[in-house]
Amino acid sequence: MKGDKEDKVLRELFRQKLDNVEVITSPSVDAIIMRRLGRKEFLRFNPARFNIWYLGGILIAGAALAVILNSGSDKIKQVQPQEPPAQAAGEMTGENRNVAQEETGVSRINEPVKSIINPDAGTKENKSEALNDLTDEKTEVRRDNIKVSPPGPVSRDGLFSESISGKDRLQGGSKASGGLIEPSVTEGCAPLRVKFRIKPGSFDACRWSFGDGGYSAETDPEWIFDEEGEYKVTLKIFNANKLLSESSATITIHPKPKAHFEITPEAAVIPNDEIRFLNYSSGAVKSRWNFGDGNSSDLNEPTHSYARFGRYNVQLIVFSEYGCSDSLTVKNAFSGSAYFINFPNAFIPNPTGPSGGNYIPKGDEADQVFHPVYSGVSEYQLKIFSKLGILIFESNDVNIGWDGYFKGQIAKPGVYIWKVRGNFLNGEPFTKMGDVTLLKN
């Protein structure tokens, strides 16, 4: 402490002695002092003067600008596609542009950089601003390709195996491109029964739309498509009332052919006539005939001869190009044969006396005799009964009828019952019964 006080006393003594002393320095000393003062002032921060801090800021800004311009030139070299010789710059079509981008590994996300290479775009400052805008948008560009974030997770339930783009995302899930529906068949002929299944997966509810106005909420529904056409079957799957996925399948129903035919002659006489079958079917490419007597044919319009008369059911089956079929069967096809026998329902007996039942077909006396109108009858038996069931008349000759007399006396007017049986020339049997009214003259 004593030493410090002595130093202060000495300094104060020298200050008082040298306070008025003027020291004149040489120019060299002044220059050295000024240089040292200038360096000291340059190193000290002073907002009003240019100093080392301003110089450092300028150098840093220049270095940053050089780095930005250098990286910008790399982007320009990468983005600019090499135009084909036949087209001028700016005339590249969309297709060529895509090809050029694929070759350089750059996607359409880099298209805004093209404005930088436009010679009319402006100064370097404008280019730097454009590059800064790209940097602000966090678009990372490399010379080989662009970083692309991997797509988000698909369904954690394993319903889909495809990669799903962001634009296909639905409420709470992803939209599948198909494959969830497993139909038992995808095409066939109407009516077509189809069973549907859903591929294994976790969901709360589902809704089917069958494309013909029908719906179902069953997990594995069954549907019948009864009309031709192409139907889009849609399935929607929900989890917690949110659409998880949607899938579709197409069911094709082919048209059925239509079977139709005619037999000629219309009143064929069997076995005498040869039968021809006329095919008027539509939508058919193949035919199959069954003649009812054990014979068949694959011809479009066949002919056939029957060995004897009988009850024959003729069937035609037609097929379309898709294998769809239709059939038509005519039962007892030859019941309308040219052979027939019919009786009138009334007559007036001759009051002058019995005639024995002889008549001339289409003669005046025919109206006075009860007899048949027939064709091709070979065997014949006619019986006439009263209402009480008493046999009044009988004939085994088709040319002999009842003249209205019983035991030589004209029968009482009224209704009588007749019954006839026999065979036609072709062997076809017949049995008929009816009533006839005997009118008073």
C-alpha positions in Angstrom: 0.0 0.0 0.0 2.9 2.4 0.8 4.4 1.7 -2.7 1.2 2.7 -4.5 1.0 6.0 -2.7 4.6 6.8 -3.6 3.8 6.1 -7.3 0.8 8.4 -7.3 2.9 11.2 -5.7 5.6 10.8 -8.3 3.1 10.8 -11.2 1.4 14.0 -9.9 4.8 15.7 -9.5 5.8 14.9 -13.1 2.4 16.1 -14.4 2.8 19.4 -12.7 6.3 19.9 -14.0 5.7 18.8 -17.6 2.2 20.3 -17.9 3.4 23.3 -19.9 6.3 21.7 -21.7 5.8 21.5 -25.5 7.4 18.6 -27.3 8.0 19.0 -31.0 8.2 15.6 -32.8 9.7 14.9 -36.2 7.5 14.2 -39.3 8.5 10.6 -39.2 7.3 10.2 -35.7 4.0 11.9 -36.5 3.5 9.5 -39.5 4.1 6.5 -37.3 1.8 7.8 -34.6 -1.0 8.5 -37.2 -0.7 5.1 -38.8 -1.0 3.4 -35.4 -4.0 5.6 -34.5 -5.6 4.9 -38.0 -5.2 1.1 -37.5 -6.6 1.3 -34.1 -9.6 3.4 -35.3 -10.1 0.9 -38.3 -10.3 -2.0 -35.9 -12.8 -0.3 -33.6 -16.5 -0.4 -34.6 -17.8 3.0 -35.4 -21.2 3.3 -37.3 -20.2 6.7 -38.7 -16.9 5.5 -40.3 -15.8 2.7 -42.7 -14.0 0.1 -40.6 -13.1 -3.6 -40.6 -16.6 -4.6 -39.7 -18.0 -3.1 -42.9 -15.3 -4.7 -44.9 -16.0 -8.1 -43.3 -19.7 -7.8 -44.1 -18.9 -6.9 -47.8 -16.6 -9.9 -48.2 -19.2 -12.3 -46.6 -22.0 -10.9 -48.8 -19.8 -11.3 -51.9 -18.9 -14.8 -51.1 -22.6 -15.8 -50.5 -23.6 -14.2 -53.8 -20.9 -16.1 -55.6 -22.1 -19.4 -54.0 -25.7 -18.7 -55.0 -24.8 -17.8 -58.6 -22.6 -20.9 -58.9 -25.4 -23.3 -57.6 -27.9 -21.5 -59.8 -25.8 -22.2 -62.9 -25.8 -25.9 -61.9 -29.6 -25.9 -61.7 -29.9 -24.3 -65.1 -27.6 -26.8 -66.7 -29.6 -29.6 -65.1 -33.1 -28.4 -65.9 -32.6 -27.1 -69.4 -33.6 -29.9 -71.8 -31.7 -30.4 -75.0 -34.1 -29.4 -77.8 -34.2 -31.4 -81.0 -32.7 -29.7 -84.0 -36.0 -29.5 -85.9 -37.6 -27.3 -83.2 -36.7 -23.9 -81.8 -36.5 -23.2 -78.1 -39.9 -22.8 -76.6 -41.6 -24.9 -79.2 -41.1 -28.3 -77.6 -44.3 -30.3 -77.4 -45.5 -31.8 -74.1 -44.5 -35.3 -75.2 -40.9 -34.3 -76.1 -40.7 -32.4 -72.9 -41.6 -35.4 -70.9 -39.0 -37.5 -72.7 -36.3 -34.9 -72.1 -37.2 -34.8 -68.4 -37.1 -38.5 -68.1 -33.6 -38.7 -69.7 -32.2 -36.0 -67.4 -33.9 -37.5 -64.3 -35.8 -34.3 -63.6 -39.5 -34.3 -63.0 -42.0 -31.6 -63.7 -41.5 -30.1 -60.3 -38.5 -28.2 -61.7 -40.3 -26.5 -64.5 -40.3 -23.0 -62.8 -36.5 -22.9 -63.0 -36.8 -22.6 -66.8 -37.7 -18.9 -66.4 -34.1 -18.3 -65.1 -32.5 -19.2 -68.4 -34.7 -16.8 -70.4 -32.3 -14.1 -71.7 -35.1 -11.6 -71.2 -35.7 -12.5 -67.6 -33.7 -9.7 -66.1 -30.5 -9.0 -64.2 -28.5 -11.3 -61.9 -30.5 -9.9 -59.0 -33.7 -11.2 -60.6 -32.1 -14.6 -61.1 -31.0 -14.7 -57.5 -34.6 -13.8 -56.4 -36.0 -16.6 -58.5 -33.4 -19.0 -57.0 -34.3 -17.8 -53.5 -38.0 -18.4 -54.3 -37.2 -22.0 -55.2 -35.1 -22.4 -52.1 -38.0 -21.0 -49.9 -40.3 -23.6 -51.4 -37.9 -26.3 -50.2 -37.4 -27.9 -53.6 -34.2 -29.9 -53.4 -32.6 -30.4 -56.8 -29.8 -32.7 -57.6 -27.9 -33.4 -60.8 -28.9 -37.0 -60.9 -32.6 -36.9 -59.8 -35.0 -35.3 -57.4 -35.7 -36.5 -53.9 -39.2 -37.8 -53.8 -40.8 -38.7 -50.5 -42.1 -42.3 -50.4 -45.9 -42.7 -50.5 -47.7 -42.9 -47.3 -48.7 -46.3 -45.8 -51.3 -48.3 -47.6 -53.9 -50.2 -45.5 -52.6 -51.6 -42.3 -55.2 -54.4 -42.7 -53.4 -55.7 -45.9 -56.3 -55.1 -48.2 -54.2 -53.6 -50.9 -50.9 -54.4 -52.5 -50.7 -51.6 -55.0 -49.0 -48.2 -54.4 -51.6 -45.6 -53.9 -51.0 -42.0 -55.0 -52.1 -39.1 -52.9 -54.9 -38.0 -55.2 -56.6 -41.4 -54.7 -56.9 -41.0 -50.9 -60.4 -41.3 -49.5 -61.9 -40.6 -46.1 -59.8 -42.5 -43.6 -58.3 -44.9 -46.2 -57.1 -45.4 -49.8 -58.9 -46.1 -53.0 -58.0 -49.4 -54.5 -57.6 -49.9 -58.3 -59.6 -53.2 -58.1 -59.2 -56.8 -57.0 -61.2 -56.9 -53.8 -64.2 -58.6 -55.5 -64.1 -62.3 -56.3 -67.1 -63.3 -58.5 -67.8 -66.9 -59.1 -68.1 -66.1 -62.9 -67.6 -62.9 -64.9 -69.7 -63.7 -67.9 -72.4 -66.0 -69.1 -75.9 -66.2 -70.5 -79.1 -64.9 -68.9 -80.3 -65.7 -66.4 -76.9 -65.9 -64.8 -76.4 -66.6 -61.0 -73.2 -65.0 -59.6 -71.8 -65.4 -56.1 -69.6 -62.6 -54.8 -66.8 -62.8 -52.2 -64.6 -60.1 -50.6 -60.9 -60.8 -50.3 -59.8 -61.3 -46.7 -59.4 -58.1 -44.8 -60.7 -56.1 -41.8 -63.7 -53.9 -42.1 -66.9 -53.0 -40.3 -69.5 -52.8 -43.1 -69.8 -53.1 -46.9 -72.2 -52.1 -49.6 -72.7 -53.7 -53.0 -74.2 -52.1 -56.1 -74.8 -54.6 -58.9 -75.3 -52.2 -61.7 -78.9 -53.1 -62.5 -80.5 -51.1 -59.6 -79.9 -53.8 -57.0 -78.0 -53.4 -53.7 -76.9 -55.6 -50.9 -75.1 -55.2 -47.5 -74.2 -58.9 -47.2 -70.6 -59.9 -47.0 -70.9 -62.7 -49.6 -74.1 -61.9 -51.6 -75.6 -63.9 -54.5 -77.2 -62.1 -57.5 -79.1 -63.2 -60.6 -78.6 -61.1 -63.8 -81.7 -61.9 -65.9 -81.1 -59.5 -68.8 -78.3 -59.2 -71.3 -75.8 -56.3 -70.9 -72.6 -55.3 -69.2 -72.9 -54.6 -65.5 -70.4 -52.7 -63.3 -70.5 -54.2 -59.8 -69.2 -51.8 -57.1 -68.1 -52.7 -53.6 -67.5 -50.1 -50.9 -65.9 -51.0 -47.6 -66.3 -48.9 -44.4 -64.4 -48.7 -41.1 -65.9 -46.6 -38.3 -68.5 -45.1 -40.8 -65.7 -43.9 -43.0 -65.0 -45.1 -46.6 -62.0 -47.4 -46.4 -61.8 -48.6 -49.9 -63.8 -49.0 -53.2 -63.5 -51.7 -55.8 -65.4 -52.8 -58.9 -65.8 -55.7 -61.3 -67.6 -56.1 -64.6 -70.2 -58.9 -65.2 -71.1 -59.5 -68.9 -74.4 -61.1 -69.7 -74.6 -62.4 -73.3 -77.9 -62.3 -75.2 -79.8 -65.5 -75.7 -81.0 -66.7 -79.1 -84.7 -67.2 -79.8 -85.9 -70.5 -81.1 -88.8 -70.6 -83.5 -89.9 -73.0 -86.3 -92.8 -74.2 -88.4 -93.8 -77.5 -89.9 -94.9 -78.0 -93.4 -97.3 -79.2 -94.8 -99.6 -77.8 -92.1 -102.0 -80.7 -92.3 -99.5 -83.4 -93.0 -100.6 -87.0 -93.6 -98.3 -89.4 -91.8 -96.7 -91.7 -93.0 -97.5 -90.5 -96.5 -96.0 -87.0 -96.5 -92.4 -86.0 -96.1 -92.2 -83.4 -93.3 -90.0 -80.2 -93.7 -89.0 -78.1 -90.7 -88.6 -74.4 -91.3 -86.2 -72.6 -89.0 -87.1 -69.0 -88.1 -84.8 -68.7 -85.0 -82.9 -65.5 -84.3 -79.4 -64.9 -82.8 -78.4 -68.6 -83.4 -75.4 -70.0 -85.1 -76.2 -73.7 -84.5 -79.3 -75.9 -84.4 -80.2 -79.3 -83.0 -83.5 -81.0 -83.9 -85.2 -83.9 -82.1 -88.1 -85.4 -84.2 -89.7 -87.3 -81.3 -89.3 -90.7 -82.9 -85.7 -91.2 -81.7 -84.1 -89.5 -84.7 -82.3 -86.1 -84.7 -80.5 -83.7 -87.0 -78.0 -80.8 -86.8 -79.1 -79.3 -90.1 -80.6 -75.8 -90.1 -83.8 -76.8 -92.0 -84.0 -80.6 -92.2 -86.7 -82.9 -93.7 -87.9 -86.1 -92.1 -90.3 -89.0 -92.8 -92.1 -90.8 -90.1 -92.6 -94.6 -90.4 -96.1 -94.5 -88.8 -98.6 -92.1 -87.3 -98.1 -91.3 -83.7 -97.9 -88.6 -81.1 -94.5 -86.9 -81.8 -93.1 -84.1 -79.8 -90.7 -82.1 -82.0 -88.0 -80.0 -80.3 -85.6 -77.4 -81.7 -82.5 -76.3 -79.6 -80.5 -73.3 -80.9 -77.1 -72.0 -79.7 -75.5 -68.5 -80.0 -71.9 -67.7 -80.6 -71.4 -67.4 -76.8 -72.9 -70.8 -76.2 -76.2 -69.5 -74.9 -79.2 -71.7 -75.9 -82.9 -71.6 -76.2 -85.4 -74.3 -77.1 -88.9 -74.8 -78.4 -91.0 -77.9 -78.3 -94.2 -78.6 -80.2 -96.2 -81.4 -78.5 -98.2 -83.8 -80.6 -97.0 -81.9 -83.6 -99.2 -83.7 -86.1 -102.6 -83.6 -84.4 -103.8 -81.2 -87.1 -103.5 -83.9 -89.7 -105.3 -83.8 -93.1 -107.3 -86.8 -91.8 -110.3 -85.7 -89.7 -113.9 -86.6 -88.7 -116.5 -84.1 -87.5 -120.3 -84.2 -86.8 -123.1 -81.6 -87.0 -125.0 -80.5 -83.8 -128.6 -80.7 -85.2 -130.7 -82.1 -88.1 -134.4 -82.4 -89.3 -135.5 -86.0 -90.1 -137.5 -86.7 -93.3 -141.2 -86.8 -92.2 -142.2 -89.1 -95.1 -140.5 -92.1 -93.6 -137.1 -93.7 -92.8 -134.4 -93.6 -95.4 -132.1 -96.3 -94.0 -129.5 -93.6 -93.3 -128.1 -93.5 -96.8 -126.9 -90.1 -97.9 -125.1 -88.4 -100.7 -122.3 -86.1 -99.4 -123.3 -82.4 -99.8 -126.7 -83.4 -101.1 -130.1 -82.0 -99.9 -130.9 -85.2 -98.2 -127.7 -85.0 -96.2 -129.5 -82.4 -94.0 -132.1 -85.1 -93.1 -129.5 -87.7 -92.0 -127.1 -87.3 -89.1 -123.7 -88.3 -90.5 -120.0 -87.2 -90.3 -117.8 -85.0 -92.5 -114.5 -86.8 -92.7 -111.3 -87.5 -94.5 -109.0 -90.6 -94.5 -111.2 -92.7 -92.2 -110.5 -96.4 -92.5 -112.4 -97.8 -89.6 -115.6 -96.4 -88.1 -118.3 -97.1 -85.4 -121.1 -94.7 -84.5 -123.5 -95.1 -81.6 -126.4 -92.8 -80.6 -128.0 -92.8 -77.2 -131.1 -91.2 -75.6 -130.6 -89.1 -72.5 -131.6 -92.2 -70.5 -128.7 -94.1 -72.0 -130.8 -96.3 -74.3 -129.0 -97.2 -77.5 -131.0 -95.7 -80.4 -128.8 -96.2 -83.4 -125.5 -97.9 -84.4 -123.5 -98.0 -87.6 -120.1 -99.5 -88.6 -120.2 -97.8 -92.1 -119.1 -94.2 -92.4 -121.4 -93.8 -95.4 -124.5 -94.8 -93.3 -126.0 -92.2 -90.8 -129.0 -91.9 -88.5 -132.2 -90.8 -90.3 -134.0 -89.9 -87.0 -136.1 -93.0 -86.8 -136.3 -95.6 -84.1 -138.0 -98.9 -84.7 -139.8 -97.5 -87.7 -141.1 -94.4 -85.9 -139.7 -90.9 -86.0 -137.9 -90.2 -82.8 -139.2 -87.6 -80.4 -137.6 -84.2 -80.9 -134.8 -83.4 -78.4 -131.2 -83.9 -77.5 -129.4 -87.2 -78.2 -125.8 -88.3 -77.3 -123.4 -89.7 -80.0 -120.1 -91.4 -79.7 -117.7 -92.5 -82.5 -114.4 -94.3 -82.6 -112.2 -95.6 -85.4 -108.9 -95.2 -87.2 -107.6 -93.1 -90.0 -105.7 -94.5 -93.0 -102.4 -93.7 -91.4 -103.3 -95.8 -88.4 -104.1 -92.8 -86.1 -107.0 -93.8 -83.8 -109.8 -91.4 -82.9 -112.5 -91.3 -80.3 -115.1 -88.5 -80.1 -118.4 -87.8 -78.3 -121.0 -85.1 -78.5 -124.7 -84.3 -78.6 -127.1 -83.6 -81.4 -130.5 -82.0 -81.4 -133.3 -83.7 -83.4 -135.6 -80.8 -84.6 -139.3 -81.1 -85.4 -140.2 -80.5 -89.0 
